[in-house]
Amino acid sequence: MGDSLDLFAAFTEEAPENGSEGQHPQAPRVQELHRQLHHHAHCYYVLDAPEIPDAEYDRLFRELQALEAAHPELLSSDSPTQRVGGAPLDAFASVRHRVPMLSIRTETDTESSGAQAFDARVRRELGLAADAPAVEYVAELKFDGLAMSLRYEQGVLVQAATRGDGETGEDVTANIRTVGQIPLRLPEGVPPVLEVRGEVYMRRDDFERLNERQRDRIAAGEKNEKTFVNPRNAAAGAVRQLDSRIAAQRPLSFFAYGVGEVLWDGQASQPPWASHMELLQTLKKWSFPVAEHASIAVGATELIAFHERVAVLRDNLPFDIDGVVYKVNRLALQQQLGFVTREPRWAVAHKFPAQEMLTTVLGIDVQVGRTGKLTPVAKLAPVFVGGVTVTNATLHNEDEARRKDVRVGDTVIVRRAGDVIPEVVGVLAEKRPDGAQPFTMPHVCPVCGSVALREDGEADYRCTGGLFCAAQRKQAVLHFAQRRAMDIEGLGDKLVDQLIELYFCKFSCPLDTHRKYGRLTGYGGFLASVSDKKIITKLRLNKNKRKEKFKPQLIPMGLANLYQLEAMHLLELDRMADKSAQNLLDALEKSKTTTLPRFLFGLGIRHVGEATAKDLARHFGKLDAIIQASEEQLLQVNDVGPVVAHSIRTFFDQAHNVEVVEQLRACGVHWPEGEPVQPTAMPLAGQTFVLTGTLPTLSREQAKALLEAAGAKVAGSVSKKTSYVVAGAEAGSKLDKAQELGIPILDETGLQALLAALQTP
Ligand code: IVH
């Protein structure tokens, strides 16, 4: 790196002479403001480490704006005020690249062999013997944006051009000037002509915010506004925006990764950096953003390690990448390798499996969730994306489906990044088959045929079938059985699928009837399948004729009869072995001893999550008190607002829900009931605490229980809303954050004192 740093010593531009003759009296102040604003913009946009508050930056900015307005002769193109965009253009001018903008060969093999193949090629072309030392590379991220060439003359940005066909691009200077991360003026010591090449891109969070804003605009009826399918598309739209004032509102970022023409004192000469890594470090010194991930990799093994490391990192990066790039580090070797057509032999792009792919929509199904929510789901021709084969993508709800306007037969872009559920991000309108019909949400439940309603102000249609609906029963059982609720081990998706198809049949009839119907045995009740149901219905019809005391009562399997399952029922199920049947029965038995919050949460009342269930249990003490509570009484509970109160009341107003509760209790589900805690005894209601580190005597659970008993909420992370942080030994970043935000901090003694003070009225 030595020689590139020496550059600074060698090329110090003559400093502008302050107070020289004929100079405007305000010029020094304008220059000082330029210097300060450039410096703080660099700290803010590139280093992500502002040194002054935003308000102070704004003050300096306004001072400069005022000076420029009063003395237009002091306005220059590199002024920080010139980032806001100017009058719209009719078209972009063409720019001939003095040094062509090359592309890189792509290694199509996304496996590690891609890196091996590149290294082998480089070694062969350099004529290296098998035992010659490994070649040194720089491994970088392959940013998913647009290549850009930035031309600086005398340290001032004079032109920004897109790649175009590599020979000729478009002049997008006005738009690029609005990108905060791109320096308008470079520090002293840079060559008089410098073209920096890199990628303009949009961060994912900026993209989300932009799309949110676009949606608001569309909702407000603004014509010609649209949302963007991905950050790349949004960045491309911003760069090619003829009105730079619009471009200024599209948040772009930049990474430098190379240079084009570089002239020292007007003559082309050898670059004084001897390696690509030195070039990157120099660009960073010259205030360009350079991705921190670039690293030296020696030989194919380290290239493979980099590829693997970045594959893991990929989903957590704040921007999209579509692979990595390997470049031979020494410039002398790069020169020796040269080019084939438009591609250098010394670089290669090694891709990752794509996170976006095209596929076709085979159908649109509507699925029914636990609370009856109807969700449209696109059924897709199987497509390998983000490392898995995707066949479904949620369309969320009616509005979302309409907004995306996905139709059966459409060609769509499917995206799957990380663990995120696959999504249809856009439709290729030009590929839509003739006669494709817009999707409409059904107004009846596709599972049980009950009416589906969308209430005012709600995004979702809901099936009104309640526990009559098999889909809702299934989800209700799964929710009830989950670990955080009743914790019934082994009662998973597949088993519930089988159970839910069955009917619990309660009856009394002579023994021979049982025998006649084979597996339909037992006195207390049995499980019957749909086809058995037909037989039983027939029997029921015949019962008067036959004068037998036979009154089968069919109840679909669901929460209510879960605890009535017996071994003989389970053994009837597909491939259920003795052992697993017994395990499930044991798990059911064990789950009967529970707590009121778990039971309440398990009931799956809309808007009642674990925290609310705890609040309700603490406030009322007993389940019956909750069942009987009016909305007003429910509103007294910590954190329960009108929507939640209404939802709880509605749930218990439905007789069948109360019946389910009774049945579960009758089967032996029980919990210790407590005394109601009145709001007056909840002095910390509405306050949020965060615990961090190890307290001297209290365990974390104990401290949490004490706080919750006083009505406080205990959260996992510190935010502006945190009331107190309780810190013990080895408290980490949470304590730092609390100090940063000025949140009161207590130690254990302080906590005990606070709680004690609350006890004494
Ligand atoms: S170097 C001579 N480095 O990939 C090599 N390109 O086809 C010139 N890209 O158009 C490019 N990340 O837009 C280089 N770290 C990186 C890159 C990168 C993304 C893009 C660039 C170029 C394309 C290569």
Boltz pocket constraint, residues with backbone or C-beta under 6 A from the ligand:
constraints:
  - pocket:
      binder: B
      contacts: [[A, 102], [A, 103], [A, 104], [A, 105], [A, 140], [A, 141], [A, 142], [A, 143], [A, 144], [A, 145], [A, 146], [A, 147], [A, 163], [A, 198], [A, 199], [A, 257], [A, 258], [A, 325], [A, 344], [A, 347], [A, 349]]
      max_distance: 6.0
